[in-house]
């Protein structure tokens, strides 16, 4: 950003500034026609030029150092003597900013201008021709440049090493740049230094996924900096093209000479965003048409869709939502295959997309007979889908207290059914939602506060039971700790947290919880059982420790180096046996895991 300092034509009272006196002002209001302003051109503030606006420009963009500008200018002395003019020749002048192709002040002047703007710049000698003078300009002479900025080309050093220089010939839209998974439609023409064309796309362009690349590595790097509709010229050095070896001819491209510098005209015609729905690339969504607004469906939403489902060879096995009317289902309820379910919650209204769903999120290894064809085992599925409408599930803050209480009870019961069916992950989500509806910060009447608290504790306990089944012991500990914070001697919470501590080998913490649980319920059979298992694990741990210390004592009377090696070997073997014993005991505990949720 160019720094400005107030001149006689533009002053700001010191009382209006937050800056200390003499501090550079980083921005200023736009100049008005006829107004003049002093522009600081160095960080020290010692060099400056004056700018007087003669004609306003268009838009807000200004060139940057490195860009290629095209201008008309008239150079004159203070007394009006003209020493240079492109207008007299009727030939605009082009220059690359920041490369010293004109006087220093010229570059600093241009970067303050907008397209179509005309301004008069007054340059001191140090920003003009200095003590040397030239072109009819005497030494140490102030000069004036009347400049019209006709246009400029943005120049980008993509790799910051001069390997790929991108000149933006035509700016694109806001959409972009594309990502690795996105499918792009591009047009390009590749030439050598001598102008020979070595590659060209068909008139309609070529379509491919960015990650798959095209022609040479530089195109991939350039595309990831472009926006839809953008046209650029690339100068590609050999290290980003075909290197010192060049390339042999193929069916698609002719041979490329060694160490070839390539000149490429490239256009990003359009691209279709591809979303990795499941983060493991097993459900991909390619957006064919953007939806409306910013909202997407959520888990528990009622969605209305239509789709055509196919195998990879194009065989249609199912078509829903057309002749018989739209298909409606509730997300996260297993009413459709997992891949379709997961993709639906990412879609906006009126969005059209193609889903690619691998067997893990489809029908798996089972053959399935559908409306129009049989889906073979381990089939990848293709869905052309349109999200017609959806009604999102109400968020807790959108409900009355009574609605929240009813929703929590309903979600908890749904979780219980899923737990009994062994669907612990989905059950855990239901318990989480139920607990959110009756969150501690929510306000309920005194008459139901006791019921709300009991419901909240029940959801945390049931969620902990799911976490234990899923071997997510840290989550189980967190949920049980929430219960213990409000009910210090809750036996179920202490029991389940002790189970988790046993599985994370935190024996002292497990012992503490077991002791507290037995204080509250001395005859609890499940707690006594894990106490027995705990004692076995502690005995094994004590035996290993005793052997380790005995070995350490023996080493004091033997060669230290030999003893150390033996000690390390025995410790590794003892630790390995101990881990195996502990795992066995913990598996016994798991068999007697928490009773069904309540």
C-alpha positions in Angstrom: 0.0 0.0 0.0 1.3 3.5 -0.9 1.7 5.8 2.1 0.2 9.3 1.9 1.2 12.6 3.7 -1.1 15.6 3.8 -0.1 18.5 1.5 -1.4 22.0 1.3 -4.4 20.7 -0.6 -5.1 17.9 1.9 -4.6 18.5 5.6 -5.9 16.7 8.7 -5.8 18.4 12.1 -3.5 16.7 14.6 -6.4 16.4 17.0 -8.1 14.0 14.5 -5.2 11.6 14.3 -4.5 8.6 16.5 -0.9 8.6 15.2 2.0 10.5 16.8 3.0 13.7 15.0 5.1 13.0 11.9 3.8 9.4 11.7 3.0 8.2 8.1 -0.7 7.8 7.4 -1.3 4.4 5.8 -4.4 5.4 3.8 -6.4 8.4 2.8 -9.7 9.3 1.2 -9.8 9.2 -2.6 -8.5 12.2 -4.5 -11.0 14.5 -6.1 -10.5 15.9 -9.5 -8.1 18.9 -9.2 -6.8 17.9 -5.8 -3.1 17.3 -5.2 -1.5 15.1 -2.6 2.1 14.2 -1.6 2.9 10.5 -1.9 5.7 9.0 0.3 7.7 6.5 -1.8 10.2 5.3 0.8 9.8 3.8 4.3 12.1 6.6 5.7 9.7 9.2 4.3 12.6 11.1 2.7 11.4 10.6 -0.9 8.1 11.7 -2.1 6.3 12.9 -5.2 3.1 14.9 -5.8 0.0 13.6 -7.6 -2.8 15.8 -9.0 -5.9 14.0 -10.2 -7.1 15.1 -13.7 -9.6 12.3 -14.5 -10.9 9.6 -12.1 -10.4 5.9 -13.0 -12.7 2.9 -13.0 -13.1 0.5 -10.1 -10.8 0.1 -7.2 -8.0 -2.2 -8.4 -4.5 -0.7 -8.9 -1.4 -2.3 -10.4 1.4 -3.9 -8.3 5.1 -4.1 -8.7 5.8 -6.9 -11.2 2.7 -6.1 -13.3 3.0 -5.1 -17.0 1.3 -1.7 -17.6 0.3 0.2 -20.7 0.2 3.9 -20.5 0.2 7.2 -22.4 2.4 9.9 -20.9 3.7 13.4 -21.5 6.9 14.5 -19.8 7.7 18.1 -19.2 9.8 20.5 -17.1 8.2 22.8 -14.5 8.2 25.6 -17.1 6.1 23.5 -19.4 8.9 22.5 -21.8 8.0 19.1 -23.2 10.8 16.5 -23.4 8.9 13.3 -24.2 5.4 12.2 -25.3 3.8 9.0 -26.4 0.7 10.9 -27.5 2.7 12.7 -30.1 3.7 9.3 -31.6 0.2 7.9 -30.9 2.0 4.8 -29.5 1.2 3.7 -25.9 4.2 2.7 -23.8 4.4 -0.7 -22.0 6.6 -1.3 -18.9 7.1 -3.8 -16.2 6.8 -2.1 -12.8 9.6 -2.4 -10.4 12.3 -3.3 -12.9 13.7 0.2 -13.4 12.6 0.5 -17.1 11.7 4.1 -16.5 12.6 6.6 -13.8 12.0 5.4 -10.2 9.1 7.8 -9.6 7.3 6.5 -12.6 6.8 3.1 -11.0 5.7 4.6 -7.7 3.2 6.8 -9.5 1.6 4.1 -11.5 0.8 1.8 -8.5 -1.5 4.6 -7.2 -3.6 4.7 -10.4 -6.9 3.0 -11.4 -7.7 1.8 -14.9 -8.5 4.8 -17.2 -7.2 7.4 -14.7 -5.3 10.4 -15.8 -3.0 12.2 -13.3 -0.2 14.8 -13.2 2.8 13.7 -11.2 5.6 16.1 -10.0 8.8 14.2 -9.4 11.8 15.6 -7.5 15.3 15.0 -9.0 16.0 11.8 -6.9 12.9 10.2 -8.4 13.5 11.5 -11.9 16.8 11.9 -13.7 18.9 12.9 -10.7 22.2 14.7 -11.1 22.8 13.1 -14.5 19.8 14.4 -16.5 19.0 13.1 -20.0 16.5 13.3 -22.9 16.5 17.1 -22.7 16.2 17.2 -18.9 18.9 19.2 -17.1 20.7 17.7 -14.1 18.9 18.0 -10.7 15.7 19.1 -12.3 12.1 18.6 -11.1 10.0 17.0 -13.8 6.3 16.4 -14.4 4.6 13.4 -16.0 1.0 13.5 -17.1 0.0 9.8 -17.2 -3.0 7.9 -18.4 -3.2 4.3 -17.2 -4.8 2.4 -20.2 -4.5 -1.1 -18.8 -2.3 -3.6 -17.1 -1.6 -7.3 -17.0 -1.2 -8.9 -13.6 2.0 -11.0 -13.4 2.4 -13.7 -10.8 5.5 -15.8 -10.0 3.7 -18.9 -9.0 6.6 -20.9 -7.5 8.5 -17.8 -6.3 11.6 -18.9 -8.2 10.8 -17.7 -11.7 10.0 -21.2 -12.9 6.3 -20.5 -13.8 5.4 -16.9 -14.6 1.7 -16.3 -15.0 0.4 -13.2 -16.9 -3.3 -12.7 -16.4 -4.8 -11.8 -19.8 -8.4 -11.9 -18.7 -9.7 -12.0 -15.1 -12.1 -14.7 -14.1 -15.2 -14.8 -11.8 -15.3 -15.2 -8.0 -15.6 -19.0 -8.2 -12.3 -20.7 -7.6 -9.6 -21.7 -7.5 -10.3 -25.4 -8.0 -9.0 -28.0 -5.5 -7.2 -31.3 -6.2 -10.5 -33.4 -6.4 -12.3 -30.9 -8.6 -13.1 -31.6 -12.3 -12.0 -28.8 -14.6 -12.7 -28.0 -18.2 -9.7 -26.2 -19.8 -8.4 -25.0 -23.1 -4.7 -24.6 -23.8 -2.2 -24.1 -26.6 1.5 -24.9 -26.0 4.4 -23.4 -28.0 8.1 -23.6 -28.0 10.4 -20.6 -28.1 10.4 -20.6 -31.9 6.6 -20.4 -32.0 6.1 -24.0 -33.0 2.8 -25.4 -31.6 3.4 -28.7 -29.9 0.0 -29.2 -28.1 -3.5 -27.9 -28.4 -6.8 -29.0 -26.9 -10.0 -29.5 -29.0 -12.1 -26.4 -29.5 -14.5 -27.5 -26.7 -11.6 -28.1 -24.3 -10.5 -31.1 -22.3 -12.0 -32.2 -18.9 -10.0 -33.9 -16.1 -9.6 -34.0 -12.4 -7.0 -31.5 -11.1 -5.1 -34.2 -9.1 -4.6 -36.2 -12.3 -2.8 -33.3 -14.1 -2.5 -32.7 -17.8 0.4 -32.4 -20.2 3.1 -31.2 -17.6 3.3 -30.4 -13.9 3.2 -26.7 -14.4 -0.4 -26.8 -15.6 -1.5 -28.3 -12.4 0.3 -25.6 -10.3 -1.2 -22.8 -12.5 -4.7 -24.2 -12.4 -4.7 -24.1 -8.6 -4.2 -20.3 -8.7 -6.9 -19.6 -11.3 -10.6 -18.7 -11.2 -13.5 -19.7 -13.4 -13.2 -17.9 -16.8 -9.7 -16.7 -16.2 -7.3 -16.6 -19.2 -3.5 -16.6 -18.6 -0.2 -16.8 -20.5 2.4 -19.0 -18.8 6.2 -19.0 -19.3 7.3 -22.4 -18.0 11.0 -23.1 -17.4 12.3 -26.7 -18.1 12.3 -27.8 -14.5 8.5 -27.5 -14.4 8.0 -28.9 -17.9 10.1 -31.8 -19.3 13.5 -31.0 -17.8 16.9 -31.6 -19.4 15.8 -34.9 -21.0 12.8 -33.5 -22.9 10.0 -36.0 -23.9 9.5 -38.6 -26.6 6.6 -38.4 -28.9 3.4 -40.2 -27.9 0.0 -40.8 -29.5 -1.2 -37.6 -27.8 1.8 -35.2 -28.0 4.8 -34.8 -30.2 8.4 -35.0 -28.9 9.6 -32.1 -26.7 13.3 -31.0 -27.1 15.6 -31.1 -24.0 15.6 -28.0 -21.8 12.6 -26.5 -23.6 11.0 -23.3 -22.3 7.2 -23.5 -22.9 4.8 -20.7 -23.7 1.3 -21.7 -22.8 -2.1 -19.9 -23.3 -4.4 -21.4 -20.7 -8.1 -20.9 -20.0 -10.0 -22.3 -17.1 -13.4 -22.5 -18.8 -15.3 -24.0 -15.8 -15.0 -26.5 -13.0 -17.2 -28.7 -11.0 -16.3 -28.8 -7.3 -15.8 -32.3 -5.8 -16.4 -32.8 -2.1 -14.8 -35.6 0.0 -18.0 -36.3 2.0 -16.6 -38.9 4.4 -13.0 -37.6 4.6 -11.7 -41.0 3.4 -12.5 -40.4 -0.3 -15.0 -43.3 -0.3 -18.0 -41.0 -0.9 -17.3 -38.2 -3.4 -19.8 -35.5 -4.4 -19.4 -33.7 -7.7 -21.5 -30.6 -7.8 -23.2 -30.1 -11.1 -25.4 -27.2 -10.1 -24.9 -25.0 -7.0 -27.9 -24.9 -4.6 -29.7 -21.9 -3.2 -28.5 -20.0 -0.2 -26.0 -21.2 2.3 -28.0 -23.7 4.4 -27.6 -27.4 4.1 -29.7 -30.2 5.6 -28.6 -31.6 8.9 -28.8 -34.9 10.8 -32.4 -35.6 11.6 -33.7 -33.4 8.7 -36.6 -34.5 6.5 -35.2 -34.3 3.0 -37.0 -34.6 -0.4 -34.9 -35.8 -3.3 -34.9 -37.5 -6.6 -32.2 -39.6 -8.0 -31.0 -42.1 -10.6 -28.8 -44.8 -9.3 -26.3 -46.7 -11.5 -23.5 -49.1 -11.5 -20.1 -48.0 -12.9 -21.0 -49.5 -16.3 -24.1 -47.3 -16.5 -26.6 -49.9 -15.6 -29.5 -48.2 -13.8 -30.7 -50.2 -10.8 -33.0 -47.7 -9.2 -34.8 -44.5 -10.0 -36.7 -42.6 -7.3 -38.6 -39.4 -7.2 -39.8 -39.0 -10.8 -43.0 -40.7 -12.0 -44.1 -41.8 -8.5 -43.3 -38.4 -6.9 -40.3 -37.2 -4.8 -38.6 -39.5 -2.3 -38.7 -38.4 1.3 -36.5 -39.7 4.1 -35.0 -38.7 7.5 -31.3 -38.4 7.6 -29.2 -40.4 10.1 -32.0 -42.9 10.4 -30.6 -45.6 8.1 -33.5 -45.3 5.7 -31.2 -45.2 2.7 -27.6 -46.4 2.2 -25.0 -44.7 4.3 -23.3 -42.9 1.4 -26.5 -41.3 0.2 -27.4 -40.5 3.8 -24.0 -38.8 4.5 -24.1 -36.9 1.2 -27.6 -35.6 1.7 -26.7 -33.6 4.9 -24.1 -31.6 2.8 -26.6 -30.5 0.1 -28.4 -27.2 -0.4 -31.9 -26.8 -1.8 -32.0 -27.2 -5.6 -28.4 -28.5 -5.6 -27.7 -31.2 -8.3 -24.7 -33.6 -7.8 -23.2 -36.9 -8.8 -22.3 -39.2 -5.9 -19.6 -41.9 -6.2 -20.1 -44.3 -3.4 -17.8 -47.2 -2.6 -19.1 -50.6 -1.3 -18.3 -49.6 2.3 -21.0 -46.9 2.2 -23.2 -48.8 -0.3 -24.4 -52.4 -0.2 -21.1 -53.9 0.9 -20.3 -57.5 -0.1 -23.9 -58.5 -0.4 -25.8 -58.8 -3.7 -29.0 -56.7 -3.6 -32.0 -56.9 -5.9 -33.3 -53.5 -6.6 -36.2 -52.1 -8.7 -34.5 -52.3 -12.1 -31.4 -54.6 -11.7 -29.4 -56.6 -9.2 -26.4 -54.8 -7.6 -23.5 -57.3 -7.5 -21.4 -57.7 -4.4 -18.7 -55.0 -3.7 -20.2 -52.6 -6.3 -19.3 -48.9 -6.5 -22.5 -46.9 -7.0 -23.1 -43.7 -8.9 -26.1 -41.5 -7.9 -27.3 -38.5 -10.0 -29.2 -36.7 -7.3 -31.1 -33.4 -6.8 -32.0 -32.0 -3.4 -35.6 -30.7 -4.0 -36.2 -29.5 -0.4 -35.5 -30.2 3.2 -36.8 -29.3 6.7 -34.1 -29.2 9.2 -34.6 -30.7 12.6 -35.2 -28.0 15.2 -32.2 -26.9 17.2 -32.6 -26.8 21.0 -32.7 -23.0 21.2 -35.7 -23.0 18.7 -37.8 -25.1 21.1 -39.9 -24.4 24.2 -38.9 -26.0 27.5 -41.6 -28.6 27.1 -40.6 -29.4 23.5 -37.0 -29.8 24.6 -37.9 -32.2 27.3 -40.1 -34.3 25.0 -37.3 -34.3 22.3 -34.7 -35.4 24.9 -36.9 -38.3 26.0 -37.6 -39.3 22.4 -33.9 -39.2 21.4 -32.9 -41.2 24.5 -35.4 -44.0 23.7 -34.2 -44.1 20.1 -30.7 -44.5 21.5 -31.8 -47.3 23.7 -33.2 -49.2 20.8 -30.0 -48.7 18.8 -27.9 -49.9 21.7 -29.9 -53.1 22.0 -29.3 -53.7 18.3 -25.5 -53.2 18.8 -25.4 -49.9 16.9 -23.3 -48.1 19.5 -22.0 -45.3 17.4 -25.5 -44.1 16.3 -26.8 -44.7 19.8 -24.1 -42.5 21.2 -25.1 -39.7 18.8 -28.7 -40.0 20.0 -27.7 -39.7 23.7 -25.5 -36.7 22.8 -28.5 -35.0 21.2 -30.8 -35.8 24.0 -28.3 -34.3 26.5 -28.0 -31.2 24.4 -31.8 -30.7 24.6 -31.6 -30.6 28.5 -28.2 -28.9 28.7 -27.2 -27.4 32.1 -27.5 -23.9 30.8 -31.1 -24.4 29.7 -33.9 -22.9 31.9 -36.6 -25.3 33.1 -39.2 -24.8 35.8 -38.5 -25.9 39.3 -41.3 -28.5 39.0 -39.4 -30.5 36.4 -35.8 -29.6 37.3 -35.3 -32.9 39.1 -36.7 -34.9 36.1 -34.4 -32.9 33.8 -31.3 -33.6 35.9 -32.1 -37.3 36.0 -32.6 -37.4 32.2 -29.3 -35.6 31.7 -27.4 -38.0 33.9 -29.0 -41.0 32.3 -27.9 -39.7 28.8 -24.3 -39.3 30.0 -24.2 -42.7 31.5 -25.7 -44.4 28.4 -23.3 -42.4 26.2 -20.4 -43.7 28.4 -21.7 -47.3 27.9 -21.5 -46.7 24.1 -18.0 -45.3 24.3 -16.9 -48.4 26.3 -18.3 -50.7 23.6 -16.5 -48.6 20.9 -13.2 -48.7 22.9 -13.3 -44.9 23.2 -12.1 -44.9 26.8 -11.3 -41.2 27.0 -14.8 -40.2 25.9 -16.2 -42.7 28.5 -14.1 -41.1 31.2 -15.3 -37.6 30.2 -19.0 -38.5 30.3 -18.7 -40.4 33.6 -16.8 -37.4 35.1 -19.7 -35.2 34.2 -22.0 -37.4 36.2 -19.6 -37.6 39.2 -19.4 -33.8 39.2 -23.2 -33.6 40.0 -23.6 -37.0 41.8 -20.4 -37.7 43.7 -21.4 -41.3 44.6 -23.2 -42.4 41.4 -22.2 -46.1 41.4 -22.8 -46.6 37.6 -20.6 -43.6 36.7 -17.8 -44.8 39.1 -18.1 -48.3 37.8 -17.9 -47.4 34.1 -15.1 -44.9 34.7 -13.2 -47.6 36.5 -13.6 -49.9 33.5 -12.2 -47.2 31.3 -9.3 -46.6 33.6 -8.5 -50.3 33.6 -8.4 -50.3 29.8 -6.0 -47.2 29.8 -3.9 -48.9 32.5 -4.6 -46.1 35.1 -4.8 -48.6 37.9 -4.6 -46.1 40.8 -7.5 -44.1 39.4 -9.5 -47.3 38.8 -8.8 -48.3 42.4 -10.0 -45.0 43.7 -13.3 -45.2 41.7 -13.9 -48.8 42.8 -13.4 -47.9 46.5 -15.9 -45.0 46.2 -18.4 -47.2 44.4 -18.2 -49.9 47.1 -18.6 -47.3 49.8 -21.9 -46.3 48.2 -23.0 -49.9 47.4 -20.9 -52.5 49.3 -22.7 -55.5 47.8 -22.6 -54.5 44.1 -21.7 -57.6 42.2 -20.3 -55.9 39.0 -18.0 -53.6 41.1 -16.7 -56.5 43.1 -15.9 -58.4 39.9 -13.7 -55.6 38.5 -12.1 -55.1 41.9 -11.0 -58.7 41.7 -9.6 -58.1 38.2 -7.9 -55.0 39.4 -6.1 -56.9 42.2 -4.9 -59.4 39.6 -3.6 -56.7 37.4 -1.9 -54.9 40.4 -0.3 -58.2 41.5 1.1 -58.7 38.0 2.4 -55.1 37.9 4.0 -55.5 41.4 5.7 -58.8 40.3 7.2 -57.1 37.3 8.4 -54.1 39.4 10.0 -56.4 42.0 11.8 -58.4 39.3 13.1 -55.2 37.8 14.4 -53.8 41.0 16.0 -57.1 41.9 17.8 -57.1 38.6 19.0 -53.6 39.2 20.4 -54.6 42.6 22.3 -57.6 41.1 23.9 -55.4 38.5 25.8 -53.4 41.2 28.2 -56.4 41.7 28.7 -57.2 38.1 30.1 -55.6 35.0 27.9 -52.5 34.5 27.8 -52.6 30.7 26.8 -56.3 30.6 24.3 -55.8 33.3 22.7 -52.9 31.6 22.2 -54.8 28.4 20.7 -57.8 30.3 18.5 -55.5 32.3 17.1 -53.9 29.1 16.4 -57.3 27.5 14.6 -58.6 30.7 12.6 -55.4 31.0 11.4 -55.6 27.4 10.4 -59.2 27.9 8.7 -58.5 31.2 6.8 -55.6 29.8 5.7 -57.6 26.9 4.4 -60.4 29.1 2.8 -57.9 31.4 1.0 -56.2 28.5 -0.3 -59.6 27.3 -1.5 -60.5 30.8 -3.2 -57.1 31.3 -4.9 -57.3 27.9 -6.3 -60.7 28.9 -7.6 -59.4 32.2 -9.1 -56.3 30.6 -10.9 -58.5 28.0 -12.5 -60.4 30.9 -13.7 -57.0 32.3 -15.1 -56.1 28.9 -17.2 -59.3 28.9 -18.9 -58.0 32.0 -19.3 -54.5 30.6 -22.1 -52.1 31.6 -25.6 -53.3 31.7 -28.1 -52.0 29.0 -28.9 -48.3 29.2 -31.7 -47.0 31.2 
